[in-house]
């Protein structure tokens, strides 16, 4: 009997099955617990990512609509990105800053804890996003103000878009950010302002007035009465005006057309007039002061080009800019300022003048944003890393034109041309100079008649493909300027 019991104890057959039977619940519990933990971590990560996207949406909504989105609006956005099993608890904006907060919750059903009565586990996440400027933001608007801006009501559209752009950036400035802007209207020339005549970087001859005057008298006759009148009458007439065909011509690179005019009939009624046939005349001496010689030479603030390659260089280096006498040009440029009213007033004062030479707009816009002469209002070197989360010093040049280069530089003077190849090459060199100086270059073509070659050139001018825009209408121009402002007003996650 003892031998049998000893053999039973020493027999190891079936031990694995027994151990497995005893350990299986623990193994199952461990696997289930690991699945629960993994699912919870996965839900937490996915919910956080979706909530981060939702808070960025809230900030973007505020930029466009000027109001914080409702919980329902953010919920619809979250449902589209998270599958519909998360609930937005709150959407808030800090009144004293541009920080947005979205708080969201979701539930997961556990595997193991389900057997202990825990049906759902709650997960809550919080995301914050900041809208604004991290560091210094300086921008220059180089705006085409040529004759063609009269067409299709473009100039009022430009004023509307420019004002909206300035207001978006100045709203951030009013909340404590460092934001400055400059305006550079351009056409055939750029106007730096007559007050800068004596700047060390300007070469302007003195105004001259060599006119001479003398009193000149002459005998004139005037009628003082009439001794005899005659009544003249014309009968009623019917005049047939023929049809006129459609005619077109080119103005500042734009095709302008009139007509066709259909044939029409004009009916003129009978008319009678009294005509004096025996006037009573009187002679008298008329004297006035008249110019008898000399001339006036005056500078109105317009500048020409320096010799190549200095016409596409930012630095002064002792190469003065030529002042051009006896001509008028675009409205005077406005150097960097943080004054909203001054910027808006400059945009509102724009008027159309002359033909298009894009390189000068780009170069003077660049000179607004660099700290060296001729203009020194800008801060130090900029950064062209638009993806950086902290822009220590961000500088943006926005170039808008509605047409092609119809001007080429011939020394200091800019002359009309039918061949845009040479000024287009200079345009691209000016763009390269801007980018070499650390500027982010945004380009906008405006209107329905911008040639494809110009659109391609401006796309190459932009720092990145998504920095180039085409606006066929006034509304599209407003949207393009708003999109640029959105890119400059970096929305970034802060938590």
PyMOL commands that set and color helices and strands:
alter all, ss='L'
color gray80, all
select helices_A, chain A and resi 2-10+15-65+71-82+113-116+147-174+194-196+310-312+340-348+358-368+421-436+452-461+465-467+474-488
alter helices_A, ss='H'
color red, helices_A
select strands_A, chain A and resi 86-93+99-108+121-131+135-144+178-186+190-191+202-203+208-209+212-234+237-241+247-251+254-258+264-268+271-293+296-297+299-303+321-325+334-337+391-401+407-410+413-416+440-446+468-471+491-493
alter strands_A, ss='S'
color yellow, strands_A
deselect
rebuild
show_as cartoon
